Amino acid sequence: MVAQVTNSLVKCILVLFALVSVITNIVLICLNSSRVPKCQTSQQIWKYQHNDHGSIFADLSEDEYQKVRDYMWAQKSLGISRSATAKPTENFIFLIDLVLPKKADALRYLDENVSKPAREASVVVFYGSNGYLKEYVVGPLGGVLTHRDVTKEKYNLAEFKITARPVTIGEYMQLFEFIYRQVFAPLEGILKESFDYSAEKALSLFEGMPRGVNSGDRETWMSFFRDMSGMYIHPVGFEVLINHQSVNSSQWSLQKLLYNGQYFDTIEELKNSYKNDNVTKIVYKKIPNYASLKPRSKPIGIGPQQYYPQGKRFSVKDNQVMYMDWAFAFGLSSLTGMRVFDIKFRGERIAYELSVQEAMSVYGSVTPGMMLTKFLDSSIGIGRFAHELVRGVDCPYGATYVDTYRYIDTNHTQRFRNSICVFEHDIGRPLRRHFSDFFHNKYGGLANSALVIRTITAIGNYDYMWDFIFYQSGSVEARVHATGYISSSYKIDGSLRFGHQVAENTLGNIHTHFINFKVDLDILGVKNVFQTKDMTYEEVELPWKPERKAKVPRLVENQLSTEQEAALRYGQPMPRYLHVASDRTNRWGHQRSYRIQVVSFAGEHLPESEPEERSMSWARYKVAITKHKDEEQTSSSLYSQNDIWSPAVDFSKFIADNESIVNEDLVAWVTAGFLHIPHAEDIPNTVSVGNGGGVILRPHNYFDEDPSIHSPDGVYFEPGSENSCEYNKMACLKDDMCTPTLDPFTYHGFEGVMKFE
């Protein structure tokens, strides 16, 4: 009897314990439901020792931006407004950005461990009250700040015309007010009948650039679109030309109007023609929003994801990245965008700088809004529009994400969360492999795992994906892909000469994309030469049959001596192998070099006879080699767009002095791109497949053999050893299977959008 009671008591205790355990587990699961369970694998194998060297290239910190701003505001003689929406008549800090150190100073610090170059900031001030623009350098950022005017030093100008400035948020607000008052209000009836316009349902606008036809002009064609998401492909057939040359908005004027392909000089002229039926009226028609990116089908599952079974094999600390044999520093310029510095492979510097310089497009159209349009994006700010990246779409879900800070067209430092991502990526095809079929049956291969650092900039309608890719073979690639919305115009007679119809009354305008990269290679030092290699067919006698001859390909090698010789133009024959080489040789007696390989599908460059061409003269050249100069830091400038006829930086002058490039510190300026003839499949959104270009830097006799043969990722097995883990980690992958640790999905990207208020 006692035993039965005891057994019953034990059973009750066990049941109670089981219930408590279940409840406890449920509570723990609920408390940790925001995170997927962690991998229970061995500790991370890859560990790196970071250093502080990359800090000389680091973007300004939030605190540094604020200190520079406060210092400039405190200079009463400058009279700078503190308003975020300063009017054109006021003095306004448009931009604060890092001043890169002089290269010689940077190399002494990096290689000889001398004192670190002082950090300094560049400050651009629009003096609306005085009618000019100036640039200053403020520093040292770690000490007592002073400022100096560097406009003359940098551009050989005492000052820039006030009309050369980009349009600020404050000026946009005045332009919107002008349009509502001077255009929408007096034409309300016509706009209602034609476009269903109302105070609650306005029209969206898109501006053409440049703003005029002569230096000093500030006349902008504004094209109007339906107020819908993806408005860029909903043109309505109405455009206006506004003269806003004066900093005083009371002196602005309406110059021209275009309604359904017909020009008018005044509002009254359009109203009278409309009233008297002397214009073909546009009749409003309600249409579905074919530009919406809302999926047409419900999601049914999650696509393939990547994770790191044994932890991440790269490390990001501050602005320095280390990955296997690679190490480099990175930054994001508000104007030019993504850039990396001090790129080392196996401890040897391959490149001092690899950076985006400019993105340019030239459009064709029969309507004025697009007819003269030539966009120079660095004048708007390429890096300025790098917003938060979406996990699992813009970058792999498990990537490492980095915040950036900027100060441009604002009165405070802006934080852009997760605007750079870094991840290791399996390209999906082997880097190299061979299966021995005939003799000595074996398999040897290497998965093409590479490190990617990426940002995406949404500049108006277009989204550019910027990738810098580091391969285990010692190659580096800078690549861009374009997506987003095409620019469009309203279809009228003659439109189809400039593109294809892609939607109702909508023309996708033909346009070019040109991207300029700066490639400052340092191959075993800064004393390099530029070589070309190609092939030709040579007729030779067959030694064993002299009466017969054959055409045999042979190697052609040359070394170019001057900048003009090494300015290789688009549209002209050029060698297929381009090399920056050192005077040192590999084991086999060949000069150690890196090859510059351009991936481009570019259209025709703007003819040099056009007055705007000098602002984009870098696009004449597929590759141009120049002697490094600190004063030739960039190929374009902030002012190129709005004074396109008198460029602050004319790249062709870098080449005009025709300096020697033999045993010098060489810089390659590489232009890639693609011609875009929009088509129906660009609706609703242009896909990135095939729309891009870039430059690959490949070792060429730099090593004695392919360095990836030393990669720990190598796979090798023979018959009978297929399941051995010794040289085939894939055979033991099951031992590392687990659920990866993932952060919950969040997004804050809308925090940094432009606000006109």
Disulfide bonds with the S-S distance in Angstrom:
Cys39-Cys738 2.32
Cys395-Cys421 2.10
Cys725-Cys732 1.36
